[in-house]
Amino acid sequence: MVGAGWVTQYHLPAWRLVPGVEVVAICDPEPAALSQRADAFAIPQRFATLHDMLDHAQLDALDIASPRQFHAAHVRAGAARGLPLLCQKPLGVDLTEAEALVDEIAVPFMVHENWRFRPYYRELKAWLEAGLVGEITAIRLDFHSSGMITGADGQRPALVRQPFFRHEPRLLVMEVLIHHLDTLRFLFGELDLGSAVLARSNADIIGEDSAILGLARRSDGVPLQVSGNLAVHGAPPTPADQLWIWGARGTIHLDGATLRLLGPQPREIAFDPASSYQAAYNGAIAHFVQRLATGAPFETAATDNLETLRLVEAAYRISGFQPALV
């Protein structure tokens, strides 16, 4: 495991569920975080740097969960040792870095993009493949939160939960909506971005915390709108996806973790939000191991993930958004 930060509290339980797999080593330059994760998950070897870990631990693969600015260096270091790689999203700090990385890495290489592995999205994919709504006419996804609105304590909940948001020049689209763009590609196929409006709501951040993206499905031009906003009064501090799919035979509404089919043959499935969140990590990591064993392509291979990053890059280019000066 490369990194002992916030996200690894979900990676490590997922690894425990995979038969025949042991996390034998972890590295992180922060001693307290390193000790906390290693102790909590009984990881026997701990190192301050990846290079020390590569030199002294016997490894079969790397799970890279370090900050995005280190992804390229850590991927290259693992590939130099011939290790299969699972790397947290985004693959690089921008599309150019990610494309260069994909061009040179020859080992098995999967991006840990787990949102699409949430159980309700897997079920939704099955509904679409079964044609339950018929021909799709329009799609809309909202991801709205009040997390950037100051509370009674003077704090912005989103910045308490994720302090690094303060300093990200590319915030909402690169860090959050990237998940949704990947999941929408999984559900509907390749997309093209036609319009993008990005904005910043407060002086405590330098990147954008709202975005309205106008897309179309490449195969047939079906319109798809994504609205993300972390400063919506009345929305919960922790947002949940709201996805509408309108079709000739019915409507699908994903309301957080509840999936509904509306129309002549209605149905509803409610998923547990907390277990679904962990299940996404479980699914992504199990997929990585299973595909390594069979040699079949990764669903979120690095080459595939470039298509998601191209949509992200287009959002910044089309909108012309510029981060605030530090």
C-alpha positions in Angstrom: 0.0 0.0 0.0 1.4 3.4 -1.1 0.0 6.0 1.2 -1.7 5.9 4.6 -4.2 8.8 4.2 -7.9 9.1 4.5 -8.9 6.9 1.6 -6.9 3.9 2.8 -9.4 3.3 5.6 -11.6 1.9 2.7 -8.8 0.3 0.7 -7.5 -1.9 3.5 -10.8 -3.5 4.5 -11.4 -4.3 0.8 -8.0 -6.1 0.6 -8.9 -8.2 3.7 -11.9 -9.6 1.8 -9.8 -11.0 -1.1 -8.9 -14.6 -0.6 -5.2 -15.4 -0.7 -4.1 -11.8 -0.5 -2.1 -10.2 2.3 -1.1 -6.5 2.6 2.5 -7.1 3.6 3.9 -3.5 3.6 2.8 0.2 3.7 4.7 3.4 3.1 3.9 7.0 4.0 6.2 10.0 5.0 3.9 10.9 7.9 4.9 8.7 10.9 1.6 9.1 12.8 -0.6 8.2 9.8 1.7 5.3 8.9 1.6 3.8 12.4 -2.2 4.2 12.7 -2.9 2.4 9.5 -0.3 -0.3 10.0 -1.4 -1.0 13.6 -5.1 -1.0 12.7 -4.7 -3.5 9.9 -1.7 -5.5 11.3 0.5 -4.7 8.4 3.9 -6.1 9.3 6.3 -3.8 7.3 6.2 0.0 7.3 8.4 2.4 5.4 8.8 6.2 5.1 9.3 6.1 1.3 8.2 3.9 -1.6 11.8 3.4 -2.7 12.6 1.9 0.7 9.6 -0.3 0.5 10.5 -1.5 -3.0 14.1 -2.2 -1.9 13.2 -4.2 1.3 9.8 -5.8 0.9 8.8 -8.7 -1.3 5.8 -7.5 -3.3 3.5 -8.8 -6.0 1.6 -5.6 -6.8 1.2 -2.0 -5.6 -1.9 -0.2 -4.5 -1.1 3.5 -5.0 -3.3 5.8 -2.8 -1.0 8.7 -2.5 -1.9 12.3 -3.3 -2.4 13.0 -7.1 0.8 15.0 -7.5 2.8 11.9 -6.6 0.9 9.4 -8.8 3.2 9.6 -11.8 6.4 9.2 -9.8 4.9 6.3 -7.8 3.5 4.6 -10.9 6.9 4.8 -12.6 8.7 3.5 -9.6 6.5 0.4 -9.4 6.6 -0.2 -13.1 10.4 -0.1 -13.0 10.2 -3.2 -10.7 7.7 -4.9 -13.0 4.8 -4.8 -10.5 1.2 -4.7 -11.5 -0.3 -1.4 -10.5 -3.6 -0.1 -9.1 -3.6 3.7 -8.9 -6.2 5.9 -7.3 -7.8 8.5 -9.5 -6.9 10.9 -11.1 -4.1 9.2 -12.9 -2.1 12.5 -13.1 -2.4 16.1 -12.3 -3.7 16.7 -15.8 -4.4 15.0 -19.0 -0.9 15.6 -20.5 0.8 13.9 -17.5 -1.6 11.0 -17.7 -1.2 10.4 -21.4 2.6 10.4 -21.1 2.3 7.8 -18.3 0.0 5.5 -20.3 2.4 5.7 -23.2 5.3 4.4 -21.3 3.9 1.9 -18.7 4.0 -1.7 -19.9 2.9 -3.6 -16.7 -0.8 -4.4 -15.9 -2.2 -1.0 -14.9 -5.6 -0.2 -13.5 -7.0 3.1 -12.2 -8.9 2.8 -8.9 -12.1 4.4 -10.1 -14.6 2.8 -7.8 -17.8 4.9 -8.0 -19.1 2.8 -10.8 -18.7 -0.3 -8.6 -21.4 1.0 -6.1 -24.1 -1.7 -6.0 -26.9 0.6 -7.1 -24.9 1.6 -10.2 -24.3 -2.1 -11.1 -28.0 -2.8 -10.7 -28.8 0.3 -12.8 -26.5 -0.9 -15.6 -28.5 -4.2 -15.6 -31.8 -2.3 -15.8 -30.5 -0.3 -18.8 -29.2 -3.4 -20.6 -32.6 -5.0 -20.1 -34.2 -2.0 -21.8 -36.5 -1.2 -19.0 -36.9 2.5 -20.0 -36.8 1.9 -23.7 -35.2 4.5 -25.9 -33.5 7.1 -23.7 -34.5 10.7 -24.5 -32.6 12.7 -21.8 -30.3 12.3 -18.7 -29.6 14.5 -15.8 -27.3 14.1 -12.8 -27.2 16.4 -9.8 -24.6 16.4 -7.1 -25.5 19.1 -4.6 -24.2 19.8 -1.2 -24.2 22.6 1.4 -20.7 21.6 2.5 -19.1 24.9 1.4 -21.6 27.0 3.3 -20.4 28.2 6.7 -22.1 26.6 9.6 -22.9 28.0 13.1 -19.4 27.0 14.2 -17.9 29.2 11.5 -16.6 26.1 9.7 -17.3 24.9 6.2 -18.1 21.1 6.6 -16.5 20.2 3.2 -13.2 21.7 4.3 -13.3 20.1 7.7 -13.8 16.7 6.0 -11.3 17.3 3.3 -8.9 20.0 4.3 -6.8 19.6 1.1 -9.7 21.1 -0.9 -8.5 24.5 0.2 -5.5 24.4 -2.0 -6.7 22.5 -5.1 -6.6 24.7 -8.2 -8.8 22.1 -9.9 -11.3 21.1 -7.3 -14.9 20.0 -8.0 -14.5 18.6 -11.5 -11.0 17.0 -11.1 -11.6 15.7 -7.6 -15.3 14.8 -7.4 -17.2 15.0 -10.7 -14.5 12.9 -12.3 -16.2 10.0 -10.6 -19.6 10.8 -12.1 -18.2 11.3 -15.6 -16.6 7.9 -15.4 -19.8 6.3 -14.1 -21.9 8.0 -16.8 -19.5 6.6 -19.4 -19.9 3.1 -17.8 -23.7 3.5 -18.0 -24.2 5.1 -21.4 -21.1 4.9 -23.5 -18.8 7.6 -24.7 -19.8 11.2 -24.2 -18.8 14.5 -25.7 -18.7 17.8 -23.8 -20.3 20.8 -25.5 -20.5 23.4 -22.7 -19.1 24.0 -19.2 -19.6 26.7 -16.6 -17.4 26.6 -13.5 -17.4 29.0 -10.5 -16.1 29.5 -7.0 -18.3 30.4 -4.1 -15.9 31.5 -1.4 -12.5 32.9 -0.7 -11.4 29.9 1.4 -10.7 27.8 -1.7 -8.9 28.6 -4.9 -10.6 26.1 -7.2 -14.1 25.7 -8.5 -16.9 24.4 -6.3 -19.7 24.5 -8.8 -20.0 23.2 -12.4 -22.7 22.8 -15.0 -21.7 20.5 -17.8 -23.6 20.0 -21.0 -22.8 16.6 -22.6 -24.2 14.4 -25.3 -24.0 10.7 -25.9 -21.7 10.2 -28.8 -23.6 7.3 -30.4 -27.0 9.1 -30.7 -26.7 12.6 -29.3 -28.9 12.0 -26.3 -28.5 15.1 -24.1 -27.0 14.7 -20.6 -26.6 17.5 -18.0 -24.4 17.3 -15.0 -24.9 19.9 -12.2 -22.4 19.8 -9.3 -22.5 22.4 -6.6 -21.0 22.3 -3.0 -22.7 25.5 -1.8 -26.4 24.8 -2.2 -28.6 26.1 0.7 -31.0 23.4 1.8 -28.8 20.5 0.5 -27.2 18.1 2.9 -23.5 18.7 3.9 -22.7 15.2 2.5 -24.2 15.0 -1.0 -25.8 12.0 -2.6 -26.2 11.4 -6.4 -29.6 12.3 -8.0 -29.8 10.8 -11.4 -32.7 10.9 -13.8 -33.0 8.9 -16.9 -36.0 9.6 -19.1 -37.1 7.0 -21.7 -39.9 6.2 -24.0 -41.1 3.3 -21.8 -40.3 4.6 -18.3 -38.2 6.8 -16.0 -35.3 5.7 -13.8 -34.6 7.8 -10.7 -31.6 7.1 -8.5 -32.2 9.0 -5.3 -29.1 8.7 -3.2 -29.0 4.9 -2.6 -32.6 4.2 -3.7 -33.1 3.1 -7.2 -36.6 3.5 -8.7 -38.2 2.6 -12.0 -41.3 4.7 -12.7 -43.8 3.8 -15.4 -46.1 0.9 -16.3 -44.1 -1.7 -14.3 -42.6 0.2 -11.4 -40.0 -1.2 -9.0 -37.8 0.0 -6.2 -34.6 -1.2 -4.6 -33.2 0.6 -1.5 -29.5 0.0 -0.8 -27.7 0.8 2.4 -25.6 4.0 1.8 -22.7 3.2 4.2 -22.3 -0.4 3.0 -22.6 0.6 -0.6 -19.8 3.1 -0.1 -17.4 0.4 1.2 -18.7 -2.1 -1.4 -17.4 0.2 -4.2 -13.9 -0.2 -2.9 -14.4 -3.9 -2.3 -15.6 -4.3 -5.9 -12.8 -2.3 -7.5 -10.1 -4.2 -5.6 -11.6 -7.6 -6.2 -11.9 -6.7 -9.9 -8.2 -5.8 -10.0 -7.2 -9.2 -8.5 -9.6 -11.2 -10.6 -8.4 -9.6 -13.8 -4.8 -10.1 -12.9 -5.5 -13.8 -12.4 -7.3 -14.2 -15.7 -5.4 -11.7 -17.8 -8.7 -10.1 -19.0 -8.8 -6.3 -19.5 -9.5 -4.1 -16.6 -12.8 -2.3 -16.7 -11.1 0.9 -15.6 -7.8 0.3 -17.4 -5.4 3.3 -17.5 -6.1 3.6 -21.3 -9.8 3.7 -20.7 -9.5 6.3 -17.9 -7.9 8.7 -20.3 -11.4 9.1 -21.9 -12.7 10.3 -18.5 -9.7 12.7 -18.1 -10.4 14.1 -21.6 -13.8 15.2 -20.5 -12.4 16.7 -17.3 -9.8 18.6 -19.3 -12.4 19.8 -21.7 -14.5 21.2 -18.8 -11.6 23.5 -17.7 -10.7 24.4 -21.3 -14.3 25.2 -22.4 -15.2 27.1 -19.2 -12.0 29.1 -19.2 -12.0 28.9 -15.4 -8.9 30.2 -13.6 -8.1 29.4 -10.0 -7.7 32.3 -7.5 -4.2 33.6 -6.9 -2.7 32.2 -3.7 
